[in-house]
Amino acid sequence: MSFGKIIVTVGMITLFHAAYSAAQHRSYLRMTEQEFTNLPMDILIQTLFALVLTCCGVCKVVGSFREIRAVADLENRTWDSMNSRTSFYVFNHRGKKLFSEE
């Protein structure tokens, strides 16, 4: 298992734990009949930490990103390769029947 996948796994487990803690806090407030105003600071910090950890792990797993600019990809290609349209090449057409000797 790569380092990035371990980071994503730890981040997701931490995120699920923060969600469970938030649900547990809400049920505690219902049992004690207190009004819900906001989550405790430790749950918020844990949630933000898990989110950042998971995002960093995902970026590590994905690998290198490509540039958004189209020119960056086209700078390495020649004019002949850019003009090539292989999707228009058709080799199965009526010419076989026109020039066959049957």
Helices and strands as residue ranges (DSSP letters): H 3-31, H 41-62, H 70-74, H 79-83, G 86-88, H 95-98
